[in-house]
């Protein structure tokens, strides 16, 4: 699934002439034939060879979300191609490309360009066939990888037409198929790369091997400013197969003939680091700053005053919710192969941000970005961690110093302690009621931290929309309170932190969806019925920079209510049921009903999750279901398992033993109900499943125990002390 332009050209040349159409998100582009691809650098392109093979070169990274399958389905639909004859290749970054994968945007951003490219190729092939047959173009149609002449039944395979089609002018606005005519989109389709992945044929970053490559393990300072006090360099060099020890500004690299030898050599270094300074970062102290910040006014991100006739508030309830630090902990730890030679560098990396990687490596080496070739591999879990490129910059630095190609592999402890984290936050919420108990006011203040893995633009920091982007799930509260005020308070955080699956939404939605249950409790109302009641009024609302369709949110709530047989009645002792929902960026709407049980040791077991999702037009139902299941398990881990804590400037957790994640035995029965949406296009599914699952679990625990949990993760020993 990985290709270079040279390989692409060889493949196309062997097949003779080709029809090549590119897309960059703005317009379609055409290369006259395969030989022009060397100077043809859009974000992706479609090539139909004379043997009938269709090659789709795409810029979206595959990290388990199945995106390549869905993107190829979109192309095959419009192109009327034989599904089994489409081959997928990975594009590379160039001067004007935008190949980043994040924000659950792959489907939405690719939907129109891919359809247009497929439709353009189809129309050009129809024109070529009609010209050859000397018949009216309207009497020809594309079907299953060929053009057919309706009157005579004549048929020409695509491959036999590409030379003539390549000379047909590129249509500006090719006609797109009507949704009701779809034959591939909407069908349950197995992943095209599934067999290679399960059989071991697929190559992830960790699998890359090139001639002359050495293996590196890097000992990094445990905290910013740490100095080496002592090390056993001779002992490291004495380890069998260790080739060298290189001291760099970023740490001490051990190079060897194998990964295991590099790891053993690094352990033999036995580096002693200086003691952390007084006042080094400590997560307990940070909690206090966040809590204090949550009571400040902050930057108001949304303010709606009540109508003049609104009753007076006579009662107020409030609560504070705590959301911890998390690591990404993907199965495949950070890794990169780098080969620096004079004024060029070649990289093989599992990355979500190839352009960022290219630019930062070029900056390190003092060369032009065009002289850094980035090969994007399959990714064994991204979750936003691979939007950072620190591991690739390290690999390039080591390769330059070693004067040899190297593979840098992070250990599990490296990945847990040295990556960027999901930042902790504290949320203060309050609700006001009139004398009759009618909810009138909602307030939600989030105290959190701006990402620091990339520089911030000071000009943006004065913009309300910019602050809203740091508080998804807070400012876009969908419920119909007459008065709403949301705010963000920035609290400085020195440790590296950045994107994590669903980014800012999980913490805010956790607080919001748990507190809306508290409001329902204060009203003596069923929490699901109360949500539906609070979603009445205007069908579509403008919440800051986001538009929320309450109709779509009600539909997913009504679906989980019906499919779970929600009655609102009390359950058996030790059993509980909770609900939560969310409108992710106003695009993907999800609701959950969760059933939990509590054992005699107060352990929480998630027994069943009933889910409903409206993600717009569904390309592949299998992919949607898998994303929902993955998001539920991800959320279960953050609800019930590990967190990251800091002491002396260092993360204290180092493995899955002390940063636990959900295992197969923890997996509940999961039912996914996909809403037949009337949206005109697909929306994201990588991030949206995560935010509402944790509060649904929390609300189920309250249902079972009567104890309101406001701090994550839920642990038996913490439940009583954290209860309200």
C-alpha atoms as one frame of an Amber mdcrd trajectory, in Angstrom:
protein
   0.000   0.000   0.000   3.017   2.261  -0.023   4.362   3.607  -3.270   6.835
   6.110  -4.635   6.340   8.164  -7.776   9.026   6.027  -9.414   7.113   2.844
  -8.602   3.898   4.440  -9.811   5.461   5.371 -13.134   6.912   1.901 -13.588
   3.515   0.326 -12.911   1.750   2.630 -15.329   4.447   2.291 -17.998   4.177
  -1.492 -17.999   0.499  -1.150 -18.751   0.939   1.308 -21.614  -1.220   4.437
 -21.783  -3.167   5.586 -18.752  -5.951   7.983 -17.874  -4.878  10.061 -14.862
  -7.153  12.492 -13.000  -6.112  14.260  -9.828  -7.934  16.210  -7.119  -6.781
  18.652  -4.481  -9.999  19.525  -2.662 -10.642  22.564  -4.858 -10.695  21.306
  -8.428  -9.953  18.387 -10.707  -6.627  18.202 -12.517  -5.576  16.075 -15.469
  -2.264  14.541 -16.456  -2.122  13.687 -20.138  -0.743  10.252 -19.303   1.242
   8.414 -16.668   4.540   9.925 -17.775   3.291  13.333 -16.623   2.796  12.194
 -13.028   6.327  13.216 -12.076   5.249  16.861 -12.119   1.675  16.101 -11.144
   1.277  16.626  -7.386  -2.314  16.960  -6.218  -3.525  15.449  -2.913  -4.585
  12.293  -4.697  -5.326  10.907  -8.104  -7.005   8.151 -10.045  -5.137   6.219
 -12.724  -6.813   3.741 -15.064  -4.271   1.586 -16.890  -4.630  -0.173 -20.225
  -5.027  -3.519 -18.447  -8.149  -2.152 -16.761  -6.559  -1.784 -13.339  -7.762
   1.234 -11.385  -5.196   2.739  -9.014  -6.405   5.163  -6.358  -3.583   7.148
  -4.804  -4.866   8.798  -1.630  -3.392  11.003   1.051  -5.314   9.798   4.086
  -3.383   7.696   6.591  -4.789   4.311   7.574  -4.596   3.765  11.331  -7.323
   1.219  11.874 -10.314   3.324  10.874 -10.838   1.541   7.542 -10.805   4.823
   5.649  -9.145   3.409   2.548 -11.982   0.972   2.015 -14.631   3.682   2.215
 -12.716   6.076  -0.034 -12.248   3.370  -2.665 -15.975   2.582  -2.453 -16.817
   6.215  -3.223 -14.574   6.145  -6.280 -15.851   2.779  -7.495 -19.444   3.984
  -7.219 -19.058   7.000  -9.483 -16.570   5.340 -11.819 -18.737   2.237 -12.229
 -15.572   0.240 -11.627 -15.112  -3.383 -10.737 -14.611  -3.214  -6.993 -12.046
  -6.005  -6.954  -9.823  -4.254  -9.515  -9.132  -1.103  -7.508  -5.656  -0.890
  -6.015  -4.824   1.562  -3.227  -1.568   3.475  -3.000  -0.361   6.056  -0.511
   0.379   9.594  -1.697   3.414  11.538  -0.479   3.611  15.124   0.708   4.754
  17.812  -1.693   5.005  21.598  -1.709   1.262  22.271  -1.974  -0.246  19.049
  -0.651  -2.451  18.622   2.406  -2.328  14.959   3.391  -2.959  15.250   7.125
  -5.356  12.808   8.761  -7.237  14.078  11.804 -10.373  15.772  12.989 -12.557
  12.931  11.660 -12.516  14.749   8.343 -11.327  12.095   5.877 -14.775  11.132
   4.607 -16.325  14.601   4.571 -13.367  16.245   2.846 -12.916  13.436   0.289
 -16.580  12.852  -0.551 -16.989  15.463  -3.296 -13.476  15.345  -4.845 -13.500
  11.550  -5.141 -16.963  11.491  -6.647 -16.017  14.206  -9.107 -12.834  12.392
 -10.110 -14.681   9.116 -10.621 -17.476  10.819 -12.540 -15.014  12.742 -14.728
 -13.148   9.558 -15.667 -16.446   7.803 -16.382 -17.660  10.590 -18.655 -14.345
  10.771 -20.519 -14.440   7.020 -21.123 -18.016   7.255 -22.399 -16.964  10.008
 -24.810 -14.010   7.925 -26.026 -16.228   4.891 -26.655 -18.894   6.922 -28.466
 -16.236   8.508 -30.670 -14.744   5.137 -31.576 -18.156   3.646 -32.386 -19.282
   6.879 -34.076 -22.555   6.805 -32.169 -24.513   9.305 -30.109 -22.910   9.697
 -26.709 -26.284   9.427 -24.993 -26.629   5.844 -26.220 -23.598   4.738 -24.190
 -23.347   4.008 -20.498 -20.724   2.861 -17.999 -21.301  -0.445 -16.270 -18.984
  -2.768 -14.298 -15.689  -1.473 -15.667 -16.793  -1.104 -19.276 -18.759   1.125
 -21.639 -21.813  -0.448 -23.247 -23.756   0.664 -26.325 -27.434   0.286 -25.498
 -28.663  -0.225 -29.069 -26.205  -2.907 -30.158 -24.959  -4.390 -26.894 -21.365
  -3.683 -27.883 -18.980  -3.414 -24.929 -15.510  -1.931 -24.443 -13.468  -2.495
 -21.305 -12.078   0.641 -19.665  -8.503  -0.441 -20.290  -8.993  -0.482 -24.054
 -10.219   3.127 -24.013  -7.707   4.917 -21.786  -5.448   6.158 -24.600  -8.352
   7.892 -26.329  -9.989   9.010 -23.076  -6.750  10.705 -21.982  -7.175  13.098
 -24.932 -10.766  14.007 -24.035 -11.056  17.414 -22.308 -11.590  17.148 -18.551
 -15.268  17.940 -17.803 -15.669  20.886 -15.450 -18.813  19.643 -13.699 -19.293
  15.944 -14.431 -22.788  14.696 -13.503 -22.877  12.787 -10.214 -25.066   9.763
  -9.584 -28.300  10.089  -7.670 -28.205   8.546  -4.200 -31.012   6.158  -5.097
 -28.828   4.721  -7.875 -25.949   3.770  -5.591 -24.886   0.143  -5.878 -21.739
   0.119  -3.739 -22.136   3.000  -1.293 -24.261   1.896   1.642 -23.480  -1.807
   1.259 -21.769  -3.773   3.991 -18.212  -4.190   2.699 -15.237  -5.948   4.265
 -12.008  -3.977   4.462  -9.928  -4.259   1.323  -6.719  -4.354   3.362  -8.077
  -6.723   6.009  -6.548  -9.956   4.638  -3.074  -8.395   4.392  -3.291  -7.015
   7.928  -4.412 -10.248   9.595  -1.974 -12.366   7.577   1.015 -10.149   8.375
   1.633  -9.075   4.774   0.806  -5.431   5.475   3.747  -3.263   6.470   3.487
  -0.914   9.404   6.195   1.553  10.327   7.748  -0.938  12.708   8.129  -3.445
   9.842  10.291  -1.237   7.599  13.771  -2.573   6.835  16.278  -1.021   4.410
  19.836  -2.111   3.502  22.534  -1.062   5.960  20.018   0.006   8.602  21.012
   0.220  12.266  18.593   0.108  15.174  18.440   2.907  17.712  17.087   3.369
  21.218  17.177   6.848  22.716  17.605   7.707  26.391  15.795  11.026  26.878
  15.856  13.477  29.783  13.000  12.513  32.134  11.960  16.155  32.526  12.794
  19.458  30.901  16.247  20.667  31.940  17.453  17.335  33.361  21.251  16.815
  33.203  23.276  13.606  33.072  25.005  12.963  36.402  26.523   9.605  35.538
  26.378   6.868  32.902  28.101   3.567  32.069  29.053   4.138  28.435  31.694
   1.387  28.388  29.183  -1.165  29.637  26.736  -0.147  26.925  29.387  -0.492
  24.206  30.309  -3.919  25.583  26.827  -5.317  24.915  26.919  -7.755  22.005
  25.884  -6.171  18.680  25.968  -2.613  20.005  27.725  -0.511  17.384  27.985
   2.929  18.953  26.755   5.375  21.586  25.976   8.879  20.341  25.389  11.874
  22.596  22.914  14.371  21.208  21.307  17.471  22.600  18.009  15.577  22.795
  19.440  12.517  24.580  21.823   9.569  24.303  21.309   7.168  21.391  22.484
   3.557  21.416  22.896   2.054  17.930  23.034  -1.670  17.331  22.508  -4.443
  14.816  19.105  -5.276  16.290  16.375  -3.613  18.298  16.951  -5.942  21.241
  20.666  -5.160  21.336  19.911  -1.417  21.253  17.469  -1.778  24.134  19.972
  -3.849  26.168  22.707  -1.343  25.434  20.533   1.526  26.564  19.703  -0.299
  29.802  23.419  -0.903  30.360  24.043   2.850  30.142  22.346   3.089  33.552
  21.984   6.849  33.162  21.600   8.805  36.380  19.824  12.092  35.883  19.869
  15.202  38.025  17.162  15.692  40.623  14.122  17.711  39.560  14.159  21.322
  40.716  11.991  22.549  43.525   8.589  23.351  42.137   8.832  20.884  39.217
   5.505  20.061  37.679   3.188  18.094  39.930  -0.301  17.007  38.901  -1.745
  17.406  42.418  -0.719  21.047  42.443  -2.060  21.442  38.911  -5.466  20.200
  40.018  -5.659  23.041  42.514  -4.847  25.611  39.810  -7.496  24.138  37.533
 -10.094  24.109  40.290  -9.357  27.740  41.132  -9.514  28.638  37.445 -12.899
  26.983  36.997 -14.405  29.525  39.415 -13.069  32.515  37.472 -15.017  34.428
  34.815 -12.639  33.444  32.033 -13.181  34.152  28.347 -16.924  33.963  27.704
 -17.513  31.685  24.707 -21.297  31.889  24.619 -23.797  34.125  26.369 -27.551
  34.088  25.894 -29.672  36.255  28.151 -33.179  35.131  29.131 -36.256  36.819
  27.661 -37.586  39.738  29.784 -40.635  37.777  30.956 -38.514  34.932  32.422
 -39.221  34.127  36.074 -36.719  34.827  38.810 -34.217  32.155  39.849 -34.979
  30.959  43.382 -32.757  27.874  43.571 -29.329  26.970  42.214 -27.396  23.712
  42.106 -23.759  23.363  41.128 -21.038  20.739  40.707 -17.365  20.467  39.805
 -16.097  17.758  37.468 -12.480  16.590  37.161 -10.977  15.132  34.007  -7.424
  13.682  34.243  -4.352  13.353  32.051  -4.324  10.447  29.613  -1.701   8.899
  27.339  -2.538   7.676  23.834  -0.962   4.242  24.365  -1.308   2.856  20.807
  -0.292  -0.778  20.304   2.435   0.259  17.861   4.758   2.578  19.747   6.363
   5.566  18.024   8.932   4.571  15.417  10.611   5.924  12.320  13.224   4.934
   9.767  15.436   7.821   8.637  18.191   7.863   6.046  20.093  11.173   5.951
  22.612  11.478   3.123  24.327  14.794   2.417  21.536  17.223   1.529  18.712
  14.701   1.326  16.676  12.691   3.776  14.306   9.792   3.257  11.784   8.978
   5.970   9.486   5.989   6.502   7.027   6.808   9.260   3.548   5.960  10.563
   2.389   9.581  10.623  -0.868  11.505  10.601   0.906  14.750   9.656   3.301
  14.155   6.740   3.684  17.820   5.757   4.469  18.845   9.328   6.981  16.013
   9.538   8.591  17.031   6.253   8.934  20.680   7.294  10.303  19.991  10.772
  12.859  17.453   9.556  13.927  19.903   6.835  14.287  22.635   9.446  16.439
  20.361  11.642  18.733  19.449   8.754  18.828  22.898   7.185  17.549  21.662
   3.822  14.501  22.375   1.665  11.280  20.451   2.470  11.343  19.101  -1.098
  14.592  17.313  -0.201  12.839  15.336   2.543  10.998  12.358   1.073   8.281
  11.075   3.397   6.916   7.562   2.951   3.723   7.065   4.966   3.226   3.569
   6.343   0.251   1.857   7.913  -0.274   3.002  11.486  -0.858   0.692  14.437
  -3.034   3.212  16.258  -2.864   6.990  16.011  -5.522   8.649  18.202  -3.894
  12.043  17.564  -0.479  11.059  18.934   0.980  10.861  15.453  -0.056  14.410
  14.686   3.122  15.107  16.607   6.350  14.396  14.702   8.938  14.368  17.493
   9.881  10.729  16.897  10.687  11.424  13.217  12.787  14.482  14.033  14.722
  12.364  16.546  15.311   9.643  13.951  16.643  12.149  11.413  18.960  13.656
  14.025  20.360  10.228  14.942  20.795   9.193  11.302  22.706  12.402  10.550
  25.028  11.814  13.500  25.494   8.115  12.714  25.990   8.713   8.992  23.810
   5.663   8.377  20.135   4.800   7.977  18.560   3.978  11.331  15.278   2.781
  12.763  14.292   4.469  16.012  11.823   2.538  18.147  10.284   3.955  21.297
   9.773   1.526  24.170   6.396   1.256  25.862   7.729   3.308  28.768   9.053
   5.940  26.345   5.653   6.148  24.717   3.835   6.422  28.043   6.143   8.980
  29.636   7.569  11.054  26.775   4.665  11.535  24.378   2.205  14.389  24.421
  -0.782  13.901  26.686  -4.473  14.632  26.848  -4.532  17.586  29.232  -6.389
  17.552  32.537  -9.275  19.978  32.996 -11.781  21.022  35.645 -15.366  22.033
  34.902 -17.620  24.093  37.114 -21.314  23.922  36.251 -24.402  25.447  37.777
 -28.122  25.497  36.967 -30.835  27.845  38.183 -34.543  27.091  38.732 -37.597
  29.205  39.382 -40.053  28.658  42.225 -41.869  25.954  40.260 -38.604  24.085
  39.603 -38.409  25.040  35.919 -34.764  25.147  34.749 -33.894  28.673  33.644
 -30.115  29.055  33.551 -27.071  26.982  32.613 -23.471  27.891  33.312 -20.381
  25.871  32.354 -16.820  27.084  32.848 -13.944  24.940  31.657 -10.436  25.403
  33.043  -7.951  23.773  30.695  -4.739  24.295  28.757  -3.880  25.281  25.208
  -1.944  22.656  23.213   1.788  23.306  23.263   3.127  20.838  20.681   2.620
  23.565  18.066   3.103  27.326  18.433   0.033  29.465  19.075  -0.909  32.570
  17.131  -1.307  35.482  19.606  -3.732  37.226  17.245  -6.116  34.264  17.361
  -6.170  34.329  21.150  -8.428  37.390  21.046 -11.052  35.627  18.944 -14.148
  34.061  20.563 -14.324  31.329  17.916 -10.754  30.383  18.774 -11.671  29.866
  22.432 -14.725  27.876  21.398 -12.397  25.501  19.576 -10.764  24.706  22.927
 -14.067  23.865  24.588 -16.046  21.569  22.299 -18.986  20.137  24.205 -19.032
  23.130  26.538 -20.084  26.155  24.482 -22.263  24.081  22.123 -24.634  22.811
  24.819 -27.748  21.804  22.828 -30.359  22.095  25.581 -32.992  24.850  25.658
 -32.183  26.871  28.769 -33.443  30.479  28.598 -30.071  31.716  29.883 -26.748
  30.131  28.908 -23.223  31.190  29.743 -20.111  29.182  28.919 -16.511  30.218
  29.413 -12.917  29.035  29.101 -10.111  29.705  31.562  -6.577  28.997  30.346
  -4.213  27.421  32.884  -0.527  27.107  31.983   0.733  23.536  31.566   4.463
  22.901  31.015   4.290  19.221  30.030   3.720  18.354  26.370   0.050  18.035
  25.537  -1.876  17.928  22.298  -4.565  16.124  20.288  -6.074  12.945  21.758
  -9.023  11.082  20.314 -11.922  13.578  20.252  -9.522  16.279  21.480 -11.430
  18.727  23.712 -14.889  17.155  23.628 -14.510  14.186  26.037 -13.914  16.278
  29.154 -16.631  18.845  28.417 -19.247  16.276  27.383 -18.443  14.182  30.464
 -19.178  17.169  32.692 -22.169  18.420  30.692 -23.961  15.084  30.294 -23.452
  14.122  33.930 -24.643  17.510  35.160 -27.737  17.453  32.950 -28.587  14.250
  34.841 -28.173  16.190  38.075 -30.579  18.818  36.756 -33.042  16.056  35.851
 -32.658  14.615  39.347 -33.394  18.020  40.860 -36.563  18.059  38.751 -37.454
  14.475  39.801 -37.484  13.712  36.074 -36.443  10.694  34.041 -33.017  11.651
  32.592 -33.762  10.478  29.043 -37.228  12.041  28.938 -35.788  15.224  30.421
 -33.203  15.461  27.634 -35.910  15.102  25.017 -37.938  17.799  26.753 -34.939
  20.141  26.813 -34.359  19.567  23.080 -37.705  21.048  22.089 -38.145  24.486
  20.619 -36.158  25.590  17.600 -35.158  22.593  15.507 -31.826  24.094  14.457
 -29.868  26.386  16.731 -26.694  28.368  16.332 -24.325  27.659  19.223 -21.372
  29.918  18.719 -19.649  28.814  15.526 -21.528  25.490  15.443 -24.999  24.656
  14.163 -26.848  21.977  16.135 -29.805  20.109  14.669 -31.925  19.145  17.677
 -34.120  16.996  15.460 -31.177  14.687  14.696 -30.154  14.603  18.360 -33.689
  13.693  19.446 -33.775  10.881  16.886 -30.695   9.149  18.283 -32.067   9.539
  21.830 -35.437   8.138  20.807 -33.709   5.231  19.073 -31.687   4.173  22.117
 -34.770   4.642  24.287 -36.755   2.247  22.113 -33.978  -0.255  21.362 -32.920
  -0.542  25.004 -36.513  -0.761  26.252 -35.823   2.195  28.521 -38.609   2.601
  31.049 -37.039   4.835  33.664 -37.996   2.317  36.351 -35.546   1.285  39.060
 -33.388  -1.731  38.334 -32.343  -4.599  40.568 -29.842  -3.975  43.353 -26.353
  -3.519  41.965 -27.714  -2.793  38.475 -27.855   0.599  36.814 -28.711   2.242
  33.533 -27.437   5.550  32.182 -27.861   7.715  29.120 -25.844  10.411  27.366
 -25.760  12.043  23.940 -23.768  14.510  21.892 -23.763  16.458  18.633 -20.132
  16.281  17.511 -19.216  19.517  15.718 -22.870  19.708  14.674 -22.227  16.868
  12.226 -22.327  13.426  13.841 -25.035  12.720  16.429 -24.687   9.864  18.917
 -26.595   8.604  21.937 -25.896   5.718  24.308 -27.816   3.751  26.890 -25.431
   1.814  29.115 -26.222  -0.997  31.563 -23.749  -1.621  34.399 -23.480  -3.976
  37.318 -21.569  -3.450  40.568 -19.972  -6.493  42.207 -19.390  -7.073  45.928
 -16.014  -5.315  45.742 -17.589  -2.229  44.155 -16.042  -2.955  40.734 -18.017
  -1.593  37.795 -18.821  -3.933  34.920 -20.284  -2.466  31.751 -22.695  -5.174
  30.614 -24.434  -3.686  27.594 -24.240  -0.612  25.392 -27.063   0.347  23.063
 -25.880   2.977  20.607 -27.531   5.086  17.938 -25.593   7.142  15.408 -26.519
   9.614  12.706 -23.305  10.295  10.801 -24.968  11.485   7.638 -24.894   9.400
   4.488 -23.296   6.031   5.293 -20.691   4.762   2.849 -19.858   1.488   4.611
 -22.051   0.345   7.533 -19.331  -2.083   8.632 -16.898   0.787   9.049 -19.416
   2.832  11.044 -20.094  -0.089  13.373 -16.391  -0.742  13.893 -15.722   2.903
  14.682 -18.568   2.921  17.181 -17.292  -0.241  18.844 -13.744   1.103  18.964
 -14.887   4.418  20.415 -16.921   2.660  23.092 -13.943   0.541  24.170 -11.716
   3.633  24.122 -14.181   5.466  26.357 -14.540   2.470  28.648 -10.769   2.546
  29.176 -10.761   6.215  30.144 -13.807   5.768  32.383 -12.681   2.753  34.386
  -8.966   2.201  33.848  -5.787   4.274  33.728  -4.756   7.905  34.112  -1.419
   9.711  33.971  -0.082  11.504  37.043   3.044  13.632  37.396   5.540  14.078
  40.183   8.860  15.918  39.983   8.140  16.914  36.389   7.831  13.270  35.275
   4.937  11.041  34.294   4.682   8.251  36.856   3.092   5.544  34.674   5.177
   3.445  32.293   3.216   0.429  31.003  -0.192  -1.162  30.664   0.354  -2.489
  34.186  -0.041   0.968  35.722  -1.901   2.662  32.850  -4.577   0.056  32.300
  -6.766  -0.195  29.208  -9.870  -2.275  28.555  -9.215  -5.899  27.652 -11.369
  -8.405  25.812 -12.881  -9.533  29.105 -14.097  -5.974  29.732 -15.955  -5.703
  26.428 -19.724  -5.350  26.855 -22.442  -6.481  24.489 -22.645  -3.666  21.947
 -25.614  -2.884  19.705 -25.140  -0.204  17.056 -28.190   1.272  15.374 -27.412
   3.443  12.353 -29.989   6.133  11.633 -31.122   6.409   8.037 -30.053  10.027
   7.719 -31.253  12.551   5.170 -27.886  14.346   5.246 -26.395  14.754   1.742
 -22.901  13.516   2.618 -20.982  11.379   5.140 -19.539  12.886   8.304 -16.745
  11.814  10.632 -16.707   8.648  12.718 -13.218   8.437  14.250 -13.735  10.867
  17.120 -17.531  11.264  17.636 -18.175   7.914  19.404 -15.879   8.793  22.315
 -17.344  11.803  24.209 -20.792  10.536  25.274 -19.834   7.019  26.364 -18.055
   8.038  29.579 -20.948  10.116  30.986 -23.382   7.345  30.038 -21.299   4.968
  32.173 -21.093   7.547  34.985 -24.843   8.068  34.951 -25.401   4.304  35.018
 -23.159   4.053  38.089 -25.277   6.693  39.816 -28.387   4.717  38.889 -26.881
   1.604  40.490 -25.334   3.159  43.591 -26.909   6.547  44.232 -23.394   7.966
  44.274 -22.561  10.773  41.882 -19.047  10.339  40.498 -17.447  13.557  39.292
 -13.834  12.497  38.875 -12.254  10.166  36.312 -11.322   7.348  36.172 -13.900
   5.560  38.312 -12.192   3.374  40.903 -13.815   1.460  43.758 -11.549   3.039
  46.393 -12.267   6.549  45.106 -16.012   6.298  44.773 -16.942   7.174  48.341
 -14.408   9.940  48.828 -15.324  11.589  45.521 -19.063  11.276  45.987 -21.046
  14.421  46.459
